Amino acid sequence: MSIRNEVHHLEEMVMDGRIANGQPFALLPNGPEVPHPKEENQTIKTIDRLVIGSNEVRFREIAEWLSEMASYAQKIADFLPNSSNGEKDSHV
């Protein structure tokens, strides 16, 4: 199940018991945690992803998706005429 589906069907999963005790049911920032090199009983955690249920997406992937969307939005803006006069917008 994708992260989109997890979010979309969250209420249904809570109501029918598919969300287990302790299971993330909202987007949880997460990442690897390693022992601190100098401080005993301390760790360093790097937040590099979002987790929901058994799915995760890394921030690097989100950045790639946003860049792709920006590229497509620019192509659409360049293609569409200016709404006020029907001509292409020349200042973009």
Backbone as a printed PyTorch tensor [residue, N CA C, xyz], in Angstrom:
tensor([[[  0.8490,  -1.1780,   0.0000],
         [  0.0000,   0.0000,   0.0000],
         [  0.8930,   1.2390,   0.0000]],

        [[  0.5550,   2.2240,  -0.8030],
         [  1.3710,   3.4340,  -0.8920],
         [  1.0770,   4.3880,   0.2580]],

        [[  1.9650,   5.3530,   0.4400],
         [  1.7600,   6.3530,   1.4810],
         [  0.4600,   7.1060,   1.2140]],

        [[  0.1660,   7.4180,  -0.0420],
         [ -1.0780,   8.1050,  -0.3880],
         [ -2.2740,   7.2920,   0.0950]],

        [[ -2.2740,   5.9800,  -0.1460],
         [ -3.3850,   5.1250,   0.2880],
         [ -3.4570,   5.0340,   1.8040]],

        [[ -2.2970,   4.9790,   2.4610],
         [ -2.2730,   4.9240,   3.9260],
         [ -2.9860,   6.1440,   4.5020]],

        [[ -2.6850,   7.3250,   3.9720],
         [ -3.3010,   8.5480,   4.4650],
         [ -4.7910,   8.5600,   4.1210]],

        [[ -5.1160,   8.1980,   2.8940],
         [ -6.5030,   8.2430,   2.4240],
         [ -7.4070,   7.2950,   3.2140]],

        [[ -6.9160,   6.1160,   3.5760],
         [ -7.7320,   5.1020,   4.2390],
         [ -7.4720,   5.0110,   5.7400]],

        [[ -6.8510,   6.0370,   6.3170],
         [ -6.4760,   6.0090,   7.7330],
         [ -7.6630,   5.7500,   8.6480]],

        [[ -8.7400,   6.4830,   8.4810],
         [ -9.8990,   6.3240,   9.3680],
         [-10.4400,   4.8970,   9.3040]],

        [[-10.5430,   4.3620,   8.1120],
         [-11.0230,   2.9890,   7.9210],
         [-10.1100,   1.9810,   8.6300]],

        [[ -8.8010,   2.1760,   8.5360],
         [ -7.8560,   1.2530,   9.1580],
         [ -7.9020,   1.3310,  10.6770]],

        [[ -8.1410,   2.5280,  11.2200],
         [ -8.2750,   2.6700,  12.6710],
         [ -9.5460,   1.9650,  13.1330]],

        [[-10.6370,   2.1850,  12.4210],
         [-11.9320,   1.6330,  12.8200],
         [-11.9620,   0.1090,  12.7640]],

        [[-11.3090,  -0.5050,  11.7970],
         [-11.3770,  -1.9740,  11.7000],
         [-10.1720,  -2.6790,  12.3310]],

        [[ -9.3270,  -1.9290,  13.0640],
         [ -8.2590,  -2.5460,  13.8470],
         [ -6.9840,  -2.8830,  13.0910]],

        [[ -6.8270,  -2.3890,  11.8740],
         [ -5.5900,  -2.6800,  11.1250],
         [ -4.4100,  -1.8520,  11.6120]],

        [[ -4.6470,  -0.8340,  12.4230],
         [ -3.5570,  -0.0630,  13.0130],
         [ -3.1950,  -0.7350,  14.3330]],

        [[ -1.9900,  -1.2750,  14.4130],
         [ -1.5320,  -1.9870,  15.6060],
         [ -1.0570,  -0.9890,  16.6630]],

        [[ -1.0830,  -1.4170,  17.9080],
         [ -0.6080,  -0.5890,  19.0040],
         [  0.8560,  -0.2180,  18.7610]],

        [[  1.1620,   1.0640,  18.7830],
         [  2.5280,   1.5380,  18.5680],
         [  2.8950,   1.7610,  17.1170]],

        [[  2.0210,   1.4000,  16.1950],
         [  2.2970,   1.5800,  14.7690],
         [  2.0450,   3.0340,  14.3770]],

        [[  2.9700,   3.6610,  13.6540],
         [  2.7300,   5.0470,  13.2310],
         [  1.4970,   5.1120,  12.3260]],

        [[  0.5960,   6.0310,  12.6350],
         [ -0.5880,   6.1910,  11.7920],
         [ -0.6680,   7.6060,  11.2400]],

        [[  0.3650,   8.3590,  11.4630],
         [  0.5210,   9.6820,  10.8660],
         [  1.9380,   9.7350,  10.3210]],

        [[  2.2380,  10.7380,   9.5480],
         [  3.5920,  10.8440,   9.0160],
         [  4.5650,  11.0760,  10.1610]],

        [[  5.4950,  10.1740,  10.3010],
         [  6.4840,  10.2150,  11.3790],
         [  7.8580,  10.5080,  10.8000]],

        [[  8.4530,  11.6590,  11.1200],
         [  9.8290,  11.9050,  10.6860],
         [ 10.7390,  10.8770,  11.3710]],

        [[ 11.6130,  10.2530,  10.5970],
         [ 12.4440,   9.1890,  11.1530],
         [ 13.7640,   9.1100,  10.4050]],

        [[ 14.6300,   8.2410,  10.8730],
         [ 15.9190,   8.0370,  10.2300],
         [ 16.8250,   7.2110,  11.1090]],

        [[ 18.0320,   6.9550,  10.6360],
         [ 18.9580,   6.1080,  11.3940],
         [ 19.4290,   6.7850,  12.6820]],

        [[ 19.6610,   5.9530,  13.6790],
         [ 20.1530,   6.4290,  14.9700],
         [ 21.4090,   5.6380,  15.3150]],

        [[ 22.4770,   6.3560,  15.6390],
         [ 23.7510,   5.7100,  15.9470],
         [ 24.2580,   6.2020,  17.3000]],

        [[ 25.0680,   5.3940,  17.9610],
         [ 25.6300,   5.8340,  19.2500],
         [ 26.4910,   7.0860,  19.0700]],

        [[ 26.4190,   7.9740,  20.0520],
         [ 27.2500,   9.1730,  20.0390],
         [ 28.7020,   8.7360,  20.2440]],

        [[ 29.6350,   9.2920,  19.4630],
         [ 31.0240,   8.8330,  19.5590],
         [ 31.7140,   9.1590,  20.8840]],

        [[ 31.2360,  10.1790,  21.6110],
         [ 31.9340,  10.5930,  22.8260],
         [ 31.0700,  10.5490,  24.0800]],

        [[ 29.7470,  10.6570,  23.9290],
         [ 28.8720,  10.7230,  25.0960],
         [ 28.1840,   9.3800,  25.3200]],

        [[ 28.5000,   8.7610,  26.4310],
         [ 27.9430,   7.4540,  26.7630],
         [ 26.4240,   7.5590,  26.9390]],

        [[ 25.7150,   6.5240,  26.4870],
         [ 24.2520,   6.4340,  26.5730],
         [ 23.5290,   7.5310,  25.7850]],

        [[ 24.2100,   8.1240,  24.8250],
         [ 23.5910,   9.1400,  23.9650],
         [ 23.6710,   8.6670,  22.5190]],

        [[ 22.7420,   9.1330,  21.7140],
         [ 22.7300,   8.7650,  20.2980],
         [ 22.6090,  10.0120,  19.4380]],

        [[ 22.8900,   9.8150,  18.1640],
         [ 22.6950,  10.8570,  17.1570],
         [ 21.7130,  10.2850,  16.1460]],

        [[ 20.5980,  10.9860,  15.9610],
         [ 19.5820,  10.5270,  15.0190],
         [ 19.5330,  11.4940,  13.8470]],

        [[ 19.5750,  10.9480,  12.6430],
         [ 19.4890,  11.7390,  11.4240],
         [ 18.0960,  11.5590,  10.8420]],

        [[ 17.3100,  12.6270,  10.8160],
         [ 15.9600,  12.5730,  10.2500],
         [ 16.0840,  12.7570,   8.7420]],

        [[ 15.8210,  11.6750,   7.9890],
         [ 15.9780,  11.7410,   6.5340],
         [ 14.8090,  11.1250,   5.7740]],

        [[ 13.6950,  10.8350,   6.4850],
         [ 12.5560,  10.2060,   5.8190],
         [ 11.2710,  10.4290,   6.6020]],

        [[ 10.1490,  10.1700,   5.9350],
         [  8.8400,  10.1530,   6.5710],
         [  8.3210,   8.7290,   6.5130]],

        [[  7.7170,   8.2780,   7.6150],
         [  7.2020,   6.9100,   7.7040],
         [  5.7260,   6.9790,   8.0520]],

        [[  4.9350,   6.1210,   7.4160],
         [  3.5510,   5.8980,   7.8220],
         [  3.2630,   4.4220,   7.6210]],

        [[  2.8130,   3.7770,   8.6890],
         [  2.6060,   2.3340,   8.6130],
         [  3.9050,   1.6530,   8.2630]],

        [[  3.8680,   0.7770,   7.2780],
         [  5.0730,   0.0580,   6.8560],
         [  5.7590,   0.7390,   5.6770]],

        [[  5.2830,   1.9120,   5.2880],
         [  5.8370,   2.6280,   4.1380],
         [  6.7170,   3.7750,   4.5960]],

        [[  7.7260,   4.0690,   3.7810],
         [  8.5720,   5.2210,   4.0570],
         [  8.9830,   5.8730,   2.7520]],

        [[  9.2290,   7.1720,   2.8270],
         [  9.7280,   7.9210,   1.6770],
         [ 10.8220,   8.8450,   2.1950]],

        [[ 11.9630,   8.8100,   1.5270],
         [ 13.1060,   9.6360,   1.9260],
         [ 12.9360,  11.0540,   1.3970]],

        [[ 13.4730,  12.0080,   2.1640],
         [ 13.3840,  13.4050,   1.7630],
         [ 14.0050,  13.6210,   0.3830]],

        [[ 15.0550,  12.8710,   0.0740],
         [ 15.7010,  12.9810,  -1.2390],
         [ 14.6900,  12.6840,  -2.3610]],

        [[ 13.8430,  11.6650,  -2.1490],
         [ 12.8280,  11.3240,  -3.1450],
         [ 11.7850,  12.4300,  -3.2650]],

        [[ 11.3730,  12.9790,  -2.1310],
         [ 10.3880,  14.0660,  -2.1460],
         [ 10.9540,  15.2540,  -2.9200]],

        [[ 12.2200,  15.5750,  -2.6990],
         [ 12.8580,  16.6840,  -3.4120],
         [ 12.8800,  16.4180,  -4.9230]],

        [[ 13.1640,  15.1810,  -5.3150],
         [ 13.1580,  14.8290,  -6.7370],
         [ 11.7610,  14.9940,  -7.3270]],

        [[ 10.7430,  14.5240,  -6.6060],
         [  9.3530,  14.6420,  -7.0820],
         [  8.9610,  16.1100,  -7.2360]],

        [[  9.3350,  16.9380,  -6.2470],
         [  8.9880,  18.3530,  -6.3140],
         [  9.6870,  19.0350,  -7.4910]],

        [[ 10.9300,  18.6580,  -7.7490],
         [ 11.6470,  19.2160,  -8.9080],
         [ 10.9680,  18.8220, -10.2100]],

        [[ 10.5460,  17.5680, -10.3070],
         [  9.8220,  17.1080, -11.5000],
         [  8.5230,  17.8840, -11.6760]],

        [[  7.7860,  18.0490, -10.5670],
         [  6.5140,  18.7800, -10.6450],
         [  6.7410,  20.2230, -11.0680]],

        [[  7.7920,  20.8510, -10.5520],
         [  8.0970,  22.2370, -10.9230],
         [  8.4070,  22.3250, -12.4120]],

        [[  9.1320,  21.3430, -12.9250],
         [  9.4670,  21.3180, -14.3440],
         [  8.2000,  21.2010, -15.2010]],

        [[  7.2980,  20.3030, -14.8000],
         [  6.0480,  20.1430, -15.5440],
         [  5.1700,  21.3830, -15.4270]],

        [[  5.1410,  21.9960, -14.2490],
         [  4.3510,  23.2190, -14.0690],
         [  4.8770,  24.3230, -14.9810]],

        [[  6.2040,  24.4230, -15.1140],
         [  6.7780,  25.4320, -16.0040],
         [  6.4130,  25.1550, -17.4500]],

        [[  6.4560,  23.8750, -17.8590],
         [  6.0760,  23.5170, -19.2350],
         [  4.6190,  23.8750, -19.5020]],

        [[  3.7450,  23.6220, -18.5390],
         [  2.3340,  23.9570, -18.6990],
         [  2.1590,  25.4680, -18.7760]],

        [[  2.8480,  26.2030, -17.9010],
         [  2.7470,  27.6610, -17.9080],
         [  3.2500,  28.2360, -19.2250]],

        [[  4.3110,  27.6660, -19.7750],
         [  4.8510,  28.1420, -21.0470],
         [  3.9110,  27.8310, -22.2070]],

        [[  3.1630,  26.7750, -22.0900],
         [  2.2860,  26.3290, -23.1670],
         [  0.9540,  27.0720, -23.1720]],

        [[  0.4080,  27.3360, -21.9800],
         [ -0.9170,  27.9400, -21.8870],
         [ -0.8860,  29.4170, -22.2550]],

        [[ -1.9560,  29.9000, -22.9180],
         [ -2.0210,  31.3360, -23.2330],
         [ -2.3040,  32.1480, -21.9770]],

        [[ -1.9490,  33.4180, -22.0250],
         [ -2.2540,  34.3440, -20.9420],
         [ -3.7660,  34.4940, -20.9010]],

        [[ -4.3770,  34.3380, -19.7450],
         [ -5.8320,  34.3320, -19.6380],
         [ -6.4680,  35.6820, -19.9570]],

        [[ -5.7420,  36.7780, -19.8260],
         [ -6.3510,  38.1000, -20.0310],
         [ -6.4940,  38.4790, -21.5010]],

        [[ -5.5450,  38.0440, -22.3590],
         [ -5.6220,  38.4660, -23.7580],
         [ -5.5230,  37.3130, -24.7540]],

        [[ -5.4420,  36.0710, -24.2610],
         [ -5.3960,  34.9310, -25.1610],
         [ -4.0590,  34.6680, -25.7980]],

        [[ -3.0470,  35.4990, -25.5110],
         [ -1.7190,  35.2920, -26.0740],
         [ -0.8180,  34.6290, -25.0470]],

        [[  0.2760,  34.0560, -25.5430],
         [  1.2570,  33.4830, -24.6170],
         [  1.8370,  34.5770, -23.7360]],

        [[  2.0680,  34.2320, -22.4970],
         [  2.6430,  35.1810, -21.5420],
         [  4.1330,  35.3200, -21.8470]],

        [[  4.5780,  36.4910, -22.2690],
         [  5.9570,  36.6690, -22.7040],
         [  6.9420,  36.9210, -21.5770]],

        [[  6.4820,  37.2510, -20.3730],
         [  7.4210,  37.5680, -19.2950],
         [  7.8390,  36.3520, -18.4830]],

        [[  7.4030,  35.1720, -18.8250],
         [  7.7470,  33.9650, -18.0560],
         [  9.0190,  33.3790, -18.5700]]])
